[in-house]
């Protein structure tokens, strides 16, 4: 658990299943041990505006019906500066993305850049979503990287996996090139992000057309 995941305040774990993060309010659409609130994310979140300090959403955003609506809902319930911890299967791996028949989309760091105005796409397309976040940390995890500490990996595979991980995560530019060009070849398993909610309204890039302009378009 990261320091921001263990910070005080109201913490919710969306789609927690039976593996709820410690100290969180577990939210899921099934009644199983660990779930505190039964709710379907496709129908909104049962929390007040600006009421949550930390949101944990691990491997659930690929399942929701409407990704933009869900991101807007997460942003709505977040306080200013609230942490949002995200893990999603990376779109570069067709196997990881589509082996689960309930997955609806592949995702990447670049996907979440649309909600961050410090990224090009976030600044250019701010009108697509009300949700406004600042990406504090982003990481690409490779299928070559072992998860289990007790797993003994062949030396060659370990070295190659560490090399890819190090190169891809050097900075934002390297992550971009990895996601766009060579990630699908070497296999990106997961995108991991920590974001902070920014509650100020996003600048709208949509200009309202005048009646004369609309009439001209119809001619």
C-alpha positions, 0 to 999 in steps of 0.5 A, a space after each residue: 500500500 502506498 502512502 497516499 493509499 493509506 492517508 486518513 479520510 474517507 477512502 472508497 475501493 470501487 469494484 473491490 470484490 473480496 480483496 478490499 484495500 485496508 481501511 476502505 469502504 468496499 463498493 461492488 455490485 455483489 454481496 460478498 465478504 468485504 463489500 460494504 455498499 452494494 452499488 452498480 458503477 454504471 448507475 453512479 456512485 452513492 456518495 455526496 459531491 466532494 466527500 471522498 479523500 481517496 479512491 481506489 479503482 483496480 481493474 474495474 474501469 475496463 468493465 464499466 459501460 460508459 468510461 467517461 461517465 464513470 470518470 466524471 462520477 469519480 471526479 464528482 465525489 472527490 474532494 479537491 486534491 483527492 487521490 485516485 489510484 488506478 490499475 487497468 489492463 494495458 491496451 497494447 496487450 490484446 491477450 490481457 485486454 480481451 481474454 476476459 469476456 466482460 472487458 469492454 475496452 483497452 486503456 493506457 496512460 494516454 487514455 487518462 491524459 485526456 483528463 489532465 490539462 498538462 498533457 497535450 490531449 487533455 488541453 486540446 480536448 478538455 471539453 470531452 469530460 468534466 473530470 479534471 485530474 493531475 497525473 502525479 505518477 504513471 507506470 507501465 508494468 510488463 508481463 516480463 516483470 514477476 509479481 510473486 517475490 518467491 518466483 524464480 525467474 530465469 536470469 535472461 528473462 529477468 534482465 530483459 524485463 528489468 531493461 524494458 521496465 526501466 526504459 519505458 518508465 524513464 519519463 513521460 516521453 519514453 512512456 509515450 513512445 513505448 505505448 505507441 510504438 514498441 509496447 505491443 511487441 514486448 507486451 505491456 500488461 498493466 498501466 498504473 496511475 496515481 492522480 489528484 482531483 482538480 475541482 476547478 472547471 476545465 476550460 471549454 474549447 467549444 465556441 457557440 456559433 452565431 445564427 448567421 454562421 449556422 445559416 451559412 453552414 446550411 446553404 
